[in-house]
Amino acid sequence: MAFPLPRGITPPEIAFLAEMEMVTIVPRQHLEGLELLGGPVERLIPARRTSLPLWLALLLKRQRRAHILPPPWLHPEPLSLILDIETQHHDHQNAFSPPPPLPGQPALRDRGQRAVAIPRHTPDGDRYFPSSPFLPQNVAQDYIPPGEPPCLPFHWLEVGNMLLEAASDDLVDPDQIRRMLKELREVRMAKVRSGVDVLDAAATGGGGVALTGVGAMEVGEARGFVTGVVDGLRKIGASKEQARREQMAEEMANGGYDATQDDDDDEMEF
Protein backbone atom coordinates (compact mmCIF):
# COMPACT_ATOMS: atom_id res chain seq x y z
CA MET A 1 0.00 0.00 0.00
CA ALA A 2 1.47 3.34 -1.06
CA PHE A 3 1.71 6.13 1.45
CA PRO A 4 -0.20 9.30 0.56
CA LEU A 5 1.92 12.17 -0.68
CA PRO A 6 2.15 15.22 1.59
CA ARG A 7 0.07 18.22 0.66
CA GLY A 8 1.86 20.71 -1.57
CA ILE A 9 5.42 20.68 -2.84
CA THR A 10 8.04 18.86 -0.77
CA PRO A 11 11.42 20.30 0.34
CA PRO A 12 13.42 18.06 -2.07
CA GLU A 13 11.25 19.30 -4.94
CA ILE A 14 11.81 22.92 -3.86
CA ALA A 15 15.58 22.31 -3.79
CA PHE A 16 15.34 20.78 -7.27
CA LEU A 17 13.66 23.92 -8.59
CA ALA A 18 16.28 26.08 -6.89
CA GLU A 19 18.98 24.37 -8.96
CA MET A 20 17.69 26.36 -11.94
CA GLU A 21 18.87 29.59 -10.33
CA MET A 22 21.54 31.40 -12.34
CA VAL A 23 24.91 31.87 -10.63
CA THR A 24 28.26 33.29 -11.75
CA ILE A 25 31.33 31.10 -12.25
CA VAL A 26 34.94 31.57 -13.28
CA PRO A 27 36.00 28.59 -15.45
CA ARG A 28 39.35 26.94 -14.90
CA GLN A 29 39.27 25.00 -18.17
CA HIS A 30 37.94 25.47 -21.66
CA LEU A 31 34.52 23.99 -22.33
CA GLU A 32 32.57 24.04 -25.55
CA GLY A 33 29.11 25.54 -25.63
CA LEU A 34 26.10 23.46 -24.67
CA GLU A 35 22.50 23.40 -25.86
CA LEU A 36 20.29 22.98 -22.81
CA LEU A 37 16.53 22.99 -22.43
CA GLY A 38 16.76 26.30 -20.61
CA GLY A 39 18.75 27.85 -23.45
CA PRO A 40 22.27 27.71 -24.92
CA VAL A 41 25.38 28.00 -22.76
CA GLU A 42 28.22 29.94 -24.33
CA ARG A 43 31.73 28.60 -24.61
CA LEU A 44 33.59 28.72 -21.30
CA ILE A 45 36.98 30.40 -21.30
CA PRO A 46 39.22 30.43 -18.22
CA ALA A 47 39.18 33.63 -16.17
CA ARG A 48 36.13 34.92 -18.06
CA ARG A 49 33.00 35.16 -15.94
CA THR A 50 29.80 33.60 -17.13
CA SER A 51 26.37 32.76 -15.73
CA LEU A 52 25.18 29.16 -15.56
CA PRO A 53 22.34 27.27 -13.89
CA LEU A 54 23.23 26.29 -10.36
CA TRP A 55 23.10 22.56 -11.09
CA LEU A 56 25.71 22.89 -13.86
CA ALA A 57 27.88 25.21 -11.77
CA LEU A 58 27.87 22.69 -8.91
CA LEU A 59 28.79 19.91 -11.33
CA LEU A 60 31.78 21.88 -12.67
CA LYS A 61 32.77 22.81 -9.12
CA ARG A 62 32.82 19.19 -7.98
CA GLN A 63 34.95 18.36 -11.01
CA ARG A 64 37.33 21.21 -10.06
CA ARG A 65 36.74 22.85 -13.41
CA ALA A 66 35.32 26.16 -12.14
CA HIS A 67 35.00 28.49 -9.17
CA ILE A 68 31.59 29.81 -8.10
CA LEU A 69 31.35 33.48 -7.24
CA PRO A 70 28.94 33.99 -4.31
CA PRO A 71 25.93 36.26 -4.88
CA PRO A 72 26.07 39.72 -3.28
CA TRP A 73 23.78 38.75 -0.40
CA LEU A 74 25.85 35.67 0.59
CA HIS A 75 28.52 37.58 2.49
CA PRO A 76 28.85 38.16 6.25
CA GLU A 77 28.17 41.92 6.05
CA PRO A 78 24.89 41.79 4.04
CA LEU A 79 23.65 38.83 6.08
CA SER A 80 24.40 40.74 9.27
CA LEU A 81 22.36 43.71 8.04
CA ILE A 82 19.46 41.46 7.05
CA LEU A 83 19.61 39.72 10.43
CA ASP A 84 19.44 43.11 12.16
CA ILE A 85 16.31 43.97 10.16
CA GLU A 86 14.69 40.67 11.07
CA THR A 87 15.50 40.90 14.78
CA GLN A 88 14.44 44.54 15.07
CA HIS A 89 10.96 43.56 13.87
CA HIS A 90 10.87 40.24 15.71
CA ASP A 91 7.57 41.11 17.42
CA HIS A 92 5.80 41.84 14.13
CA GLN A 93 4.67 38.75 12.28
CA ASN A 94 4.56 40.42 8.86
CA ALA A 95 7.81 42.42 9.16
CA PHE A 96 10.12 40.33 6.99
CA SER A 97 13.06 41.84 5.19
CA PRO A 98 11.93 43.10 1.77
CA PRO A 99 12.52 40.85 -1.26
CA PRO A 100 14.55 42.02 -4.26
CA PRO A 101 12.59 44.02 -6.85
CA LEU A 102 11.13 42.21 -9.83
CA PRO A 103 11.89 43.28 -13.42
CA GLY A 104 10.27 46.63 -14.03
CA GLN A 105 9.90 47.48 -10.36
CA PRO A 106 11.85 50.41 -8.90
CA ALA A 107 14.76 49.75 -6.59
CA LEU A 108 14.12 49.47 -2.87
CA ARG A 109 15.34 52.99 -2.26
CA ASP A 110 12.83 54.25 -4.88
CA ARG A 111 9.81 52.16 -3.88
CA GLY A 112 7.67 55.32 -3.80
CA GLN A 113 7.65 55.30 -7.58
CA ARG A 114 5.07 53.45 -9.63
CA ALA A 115 6.05 49.91 -10.57
CA VAL A 116 5.66 48.93 -14.22
CA ALA A 117 6.35 45.29 -15.03
CA ILE A 118 8.46 44.69 -18.14
CA PRO A 119 7.36 41.62 -20.13
CA ARG A 120 9.63 39.35 -22.10
CA HIS A 121 8.94 37.28 -25.21
CA THR A 122 9.51 33.68 -26.13
CA PRO A 123 11.11 32.67 -29.47
CA ASP A 124 7.55 32.19 -30.75
CA GLY A 125 6.63 35.75 -29.83
CA ASP A 126 4.50 34.92 -26.80
CA ARG A 127 4.70 37.45 -23.98
CA TYR A 128 5.49 36.35 -20.42
CA PHE A 129 6.69 37.77 -17.11
CA PRO A 130 9.72 35.97 -15.63
CA SER A 131 9.75 34.83 -12.03
CA SER A 132 12.09 32.91 -9.78
CA PRO A 133 14.20 30.88 -10.53
CA PHE A 134 14.52 32.64 -13.90
CA LEU A 135 15.64 35.96 -12.45
CA PRO A 136 19.27 37.12 -11.96
CA GLN A 137 18.95 37.31 -8.18
CA ASN A 138 21.98 35.13 -7.37
CA VAL A 139 24.55 36.26 -9.92
CA ALA A 140 27.65 38.11 -8.77
CA GLN A 141 27.67 41.89 -9.07
CA ASP A 142 30.69 44.14 -9.40
CA TYR A 143 28.79 47.28 -8.48
CA ILE A 144 25.97 47.76 -5.99
CA PRO A 145 24.31 51.21 -5.94
CA PRO A 146 24.98 53.09 -2.70
CA GLY A 147 22.11 53.04 -0.26
CA GLU A 148 20.66 49.85 -1.73
CA PRO A 149 19.87 47.50 1.20
CA PRO A 150 20.66 43.78 0.80
CA CYS A 151 17.78 41.44 0.00
CA LEU A 152 17.16 37.74 0.33
CA PRO A 153 16.05 36.12 -2.94
CA PHE A 154 13.17 33.65 -3.15
CA HIS A 155 15.50 30.60 -2.99
CA TRP A 156 17.98 32.07 -0.50
CA LEU A 157 17.99 29.11 1.89
CA GLU A 158 18.43 26.45 -0.79
CA VAL A 159 21.11 28.32 -2.72
CA GLY A 160 23.01 29.21 0.44
CA ASN A 161 23.06 25.64 1.74
CA MET A 162 24.08 24.20 -1.63
CA LEU A 163 26.97 26.63 -1.99
CA LEU A 164 28.08 26.00 1.59
CA GLU A 165 28.10 22.27 0.93
CA ALA A 166 29.82 22.22 -2.47
CA ALA A 167 31.74 25.51 -2.70
CA SER A 168 32.57 26.61 0.82
CA ASP A 169 36.13 27.42 -0.26
CA ASP A 170 34.73 30.07 -2.62
CA LEU A 171 32.85 31.86 0.18
CA VAL A 172 34.14 34.49 2.61
CA ASP A 173 34.13 33.04 6.15
CA PRO A 174 31.80 30.08 5.45
CA ASP A 175 31.43 29.23 9.15
CA GLN A 176 30.03 32.66 9.93
CA ILE A 177 27.75 32.51 6.89
CA ARG A 178 26.45 29.11 8.00
CA ARG A 179 25.71 30.46 11.47
CA MET A 180 23.93 33.53 10.12
CA LEU A 181 21.80 31.48 7.73
CA LYS A 182 20.76 29.29 10.64
CA GLU A 183 19.84 32.31 12.76
CA LEU A 184 17.90 33.88 9.90
CA ARG A 185 15.97 30.69 9.38
CA GLU A 186 15.06 30.41 13.06
CA VAL A 187 13.98 34.06 13.37
CA ARG A 188 11.90 34.04 10.20
CA MET A 189 10.23 30.70 10.92
CA ALA A 190 9.33 31.97 14.39
CA LYS A 191 7.55 34.88 12.74
CA VAL A 192 5.61 32.54 10.47
CA ARG A 193 4.52 30.40 13.41
CA SER A 194 3.57 33.40 15.55
CA GLY A 195 0.61 34.39 13.37
CA VAL A 196 -1.96 32.16 15.06
CA ASP A 197 -4.33 35.10 15.63
CA VAL A 198 -4.15 35.95 11.92
CA LEU A 199 -4.78 32.32 11.03
CA ASP A 200 -7.89 32.38 13.21
CA ALA A 201 -9.32 35.18 11.06
CA ALA A 202 -8.18 33.43 7.89
CA ALA A 203 -10.00 30.25 8.89
CA THR A 204 -13.31 32.11 9.03
CA GLY A 205 -12.71 33.98 5.79
CA GLY A 206 -12.01 37.28 7.49
CA GLY A 207 -8.36 37.75 6.58
CA GLY A 208 -5.18 36.16 5.35
CA VAL A 209 -1.53 35.55 6.11
CA ALA A 210 0.92 38.01 4.54
CA LEU A 211 3.99 36.15 3.22
CA THR A 212 5.74 38.98 1.39
CA GLY A 213 9.46 38.34 1.52
CA VAL A 214 9.16 34.70 2.64
CA GLY A 215 11.31 32.24 0.71
CA ALA A 216 10.30 29.11 -1.15
CA MET A 217 11.67 26.64 1.39
CA GLU A 218 10.11 28.61 4.25
CA VAL A 219 6.71 28.43 2.57
CA GLY A 220 7.15 24.70 1.98
CA GLU A 221 8.17 24.01 5.57
CA ALA A 222 5.41 26.18 7.03
CA ARG A 223 2.71 24.78 4.75
CA GLY A 224 1.99 21.82 7.01
CA PHE A 225 1.84 23.99 10.13
CA VAL A 226 -0.32 26.70 8.55
CA THR A 227 -2.78 24.33 6.88
CA GLY A 228 -2.99 22.19 10.02
CA VAL A 229 -3.79 25.21 12.19
CA VAL A 230 -6.36 26.54 9.70
CA ASP A 231 -8.05 23.13 9.38
CA GLY A 232 -8.13 22.77 13.15
CA LEU A 233 -9.60 26.24 13.61
CA ARG A 234 -12.22 25.50 10.97
CA LYS A 235 -13.23 22.31 12.76
CA ILE A 236 -13.42 24.15 16.07
CA GLY A 237 -15.49 26.90 14.47
CA ALA A 238 -17.82 24.36 12.86
CA SER A 239 -18.32 22.52 16.16
CA LYS A 240 -19.03 25.80 17.96
CA GLU A 241 -21.53 26.79 15.28
CA GLN A 242 -23.24 23.41 15.49
CA ALA A 243 -23.42 23.64 19.29
CA ARG A 244 -24.87 27.14 19.04
CA ARG A 245 -27.56 26.00 16.61
CA GLU A 246 -28.48 23.05 18.79
CA GLN A 247 -28.71 25.34 21.82
CA MET A 248 -30.94 27.79 19.92
CA ALA A 249 -33.18 24.95 18.75
CA GLU A 250 -33.43 23.61 22.29
CA GLU A 251 -34.28 27.05 23.69
CA MET A 252 -36.94 27.57 21.06
CA ALA A 253 -38.45 24.19 21.80
CA ASN A 254 -38.50 24.77 25.53
CA GLY A 255 -39.95 28.24 25.13
CA GLY A 256 -42.81 27.00 22.95
CA TYR A 257 -43.69 24.22 25.40
CA ASP A 258 -43.77 26.60 28.38
CA ALA A 259 -45.98 29.13 26.58
CA THR A 260 -48.52 26.43 25.64
CA GLN A 261 -48.61 25.08 29.17
CA ASP A 262 -49.20 28.56 30.63
CA ASP A 263 -52.13 29.15 28.24
CA ASP A 264 -53.76 25.87 29.27
CA ASP A 265 -53.44 26.78 32.93
CA ASP A 266 -55.07 30.18 32.35
CA GLU A 267 -58.06 28.59 30.56
CA MET A 268 -58.62 26.11 33.41
CA GLU A 269 -58.64 28.87 36.02
CA PHE A 270 -61.16 30.89 34.03
N, C-alpha and C positions, 0 to 999 in steps of 0.2 A: 504494500500500500504506500503510495507516494505521499510525502508530507506536503501540506498546502504551502504555497509560496507566501512570503510576507507581503503585506500591503505596500504598494509603492515600489520605488527603485531601491535596490540594496546598496550598501557601501562598496562592495567590489564593482558593481556596475557603474557607480559614480566615479570611482577611481579610473575605470576603463575609459569613460568619457573624458576625464581630465587629461588623459594621455594625448588627446588631440590639441592641447594647448600649444601655441607656438612659443618657442624659446630660442635664445641666441647661442650659437656655438662658435668656437674657433677651431677649425679642422687642423689636425696634425699630419694628415696624409691627403693625397689627391684622391678624389672619388668622382666618377662620372655621374652625370645627371640621372635622375630617376623619374619615372612616370608613375605617380601614385594616384589613388582614387581622389584624394583631396587636392590634387593639382601637381604640376611638375616641380621637381626640386632641381635647382641649378647645380652646375658643376662645383664641387667643393675644392677650394684651393687653400693650402696652408696659410695661416695668419690672416686670412680674409674672413671677416664675420659674415655669418648667414643665419637665417631663421629657418628652423625645422620643427616639425611636430615633436612633442616631448618624447613619444615612444621611440622615434628614430634617434633623437639626441641621446637618450639613455642607452640605446643599443651601441652607438658609436663610442660612448663614454666607457662602457664595460669592455669594449674591444680596444681601449686606449688609442682611439683614432681621433679623438676630439676632446676639447675642454668645453664645459657649459658655463656660460656667463650668467650669474644669478640675476633675476629681475630686480628692479630698483627697490621694491618693498622688502626683499629678502636680505636685509642687512640689519645689524644690531641697532643702528640709530633710528631708521624708520620704524622698526618694530617697537622700539622703546616709546616713540611718540604715539603710535597707535595704541599701545598698552596704556599709556597715560590717559588717552581719550576714553578708553573703555572703562577704566577704573574710576575716573572722575564722574561718570554717569552710571555708576554701578547700581544705584537705587532706581534708575529709570529703565523699565523693561524694553522700551522702544529706542533707547539712545545707543544705537550701534554706530561704530565709525562709518562715515559715508563711503559708499562704493565708488569706484572710478567712473568717470562720465562715459556714456555711450557715444558712438559716432554721431556727430551733429549736436550733441549737448555742450553747453559752455563748460569751461573748467570750473573746478570747485570754488576758486576764488571769485568767479564771475557768475555764480549760480543765480544772481538776481536777473540775469538776462533770460530772454525767451528761448527755450530749447526747440530746435528744428532738426528732426531726424533726417539723416542723409541716406537714401536708399542706394543699394548696389544692384547690379544686373548679372544674371547668369549668362553663359555663352549663347543660350537660346533667346536672350533678350528679356527674360522674365525678371521682374523687380522683386527684391527681397531686402530685409533688414537683418544684418548679421547680429548674432548674439554669442555668448560664451558657449563653447571654447574657441570660436572663430573670431576672436578679437585680440589685438596685440597688447594684452594686459600683462604678459609675463616676459616680454622681450627686453633685452638690456637697452638702456638709454644713456647716451653720452651727456645729454643736457636736460636738466629738470628746471622748469621756470621757477624763479624765486617766489617764495610765498605759497607754492603749491603743496598742500599737505599730503602725506603718503596715504595710500588707499590699499585695502585688501581686495584682490580680485575675487571673482565668484568661486574659483577652485583654489583658493589660497592654501587650504589645509592639505589637500592632496598633492599639489605641486611642491609645497615646502617639504613634506615628508619624503616624497620620491627623490628630490634633490639631496636631502640629507642622507638618504640611504645609499644612493649611487654616486653622488658627486660631492661629498662633504669636503674633499680637498680643494674644490673650486670655490667654496664659500668662505666668508670672513668670519672667523670665530664660530664654527658650527655648533659647539657646545652651548654657547650663549643663545644662538638662534633657536636651537632645539628647546631650551628652557623657556624662551619667550613664546614660542608657538604653543607650548603646553599651557602656559599661563593664559594666553589669549583664548585658547579653546575652553578652558575652565570658566573664565569670566563670562564669555559670550554664551556658553551653554547654560550657565546659571541664570542669565537674563531671560533666555528662552523659557526655562522652567518656572520662572517666577511670575509668569503671566496667568496664573490660575483665575484671578478675578476677571480678566479679559476673556478667558476661555468660557467662563460661566455665561457671559453675555453672548458670546459667539454660539454657544449651544442652543440658545433660545432665539437665534436669528437677530439679535439686537446689536451685533458688532462683529469685529474680526480681530485677527492677530496681525500686527504690522511686522513684516519680516524684511524691511528694506535694509540692505547691507549684510544680510545673513548669507553665508556661503552654501554651496551645494551639499557638502558633506554634513554641515550643521543641520540643514533642512532634512536630509535623509535620516540622521540620527535622532532628531527630535520628532520625526513623523509619528513613530509609535507612541511616544509619550503624549503628544498633542491629540492625536486621534483617540487614544485610550481615555484621556481626560474628558474630551468632548462627548464621546459615546457614553461614558459613565454619568456625566451631568445630564445628558438627554434622558437616560433611563431614570435617574432620580427625579427629573422634572416630570416625566410621564407618570411615574408612580405617585408623585404629589398631586398631579392633576386628577388622576383617577381616584385617589382618596378624597379629594375635595368634592368631586362629583358625587361620589357615593354618600358623603356626609350631607350634601345638599339634598339629595334624593331622600335620605332618611329623615331629615328635618321636615321636608315637605310632606312626607307620608305621616309623620307623627302629628304635625300641625293640622292636617285635614281630619285625622281621627279624633283629635281632641275637640275641634270645632263641632263636629257632628254629634259627639256625645253631649256637649254642653247644650245644643239645641234640643235634643231629646229630653234632657232633664228639665229645661224650661217649659216644654209642652206638658209634661206630667204634672208640674206644680200648678199650672194654670187650670 
